[in-house]
Amino acid sequence: MMESYKLTREQVHSGRYEVVNTASGEIGSARGEHSLNLEIAHRAAIQRVLRKGLIVPDEVLADYPDLQVLATANQLTGKGLEG
């Protein structure tokens, strides 16, 4: 089981991983109709951990170029927006 912010979009949607939503603790995978919901939850999880100042792998950020601004801010300040 992996925290969703450590997985790429492709990995999340592959259904090969059980994903832990870091906010709710819920476990799920991207199968069938839940795919769009998981996409939204994946992006939200990445935003949340970036705001907390945690490191998100570069290969994950490559799926969300607009969130790279938060990652860059974390690197420059040494903390997240909440810290």
MOQUIKA-V536210 format. One record per pair of residues at least 6 apart in sequence whose ideal C-beta (glycine too) atoms are under 7 Angstrom apart, sorted by the first residue. I is the first residue (numbers start at 0). J is the second residue. Records with the same first field share a line. If there is no record, write none. Layout:
I: J ; J
This chain:
0: 17 ; 19 ; 26
1: 16 ; 18 ; 19
2: 19 ; 21
3: 11 ; 18 ; 19 ; 20 ; 21 ; 40 ; 41 ; 44
4: 21 ; 44 ; 45 ; 48 ; 55 ; 59
5: 56 ; 59
6: 16 ; 18 ; 59
7: 58 ; 59 ; 62
8: 41 ; 62
10: 16
11: 18 ; 29 ; 37 ; 41
12: 29 ; 34
14: 28 ; 29 ; 30
16: 28
17: 26 ; 28
18: 26 ; 27 ; 28
19: 26
20: 40 ; 44
21: 44 ; 47 ; 48
22: 44 ; 47
27: 33 ; 37
29: 37
42: 63
45: 55 ; 59 ; 63 ; 66
46: 66
48: 55
49: 55 ; 66 ; 69 ; 70 ; 73 ; 79
50: 69 ; 79 ; 80 ; 81
51: 79 ; 81 ; 82
52: 73 ; 78 ; 79 ; 82
55: 70
60: 66 ; 67 ; 70
73: 79
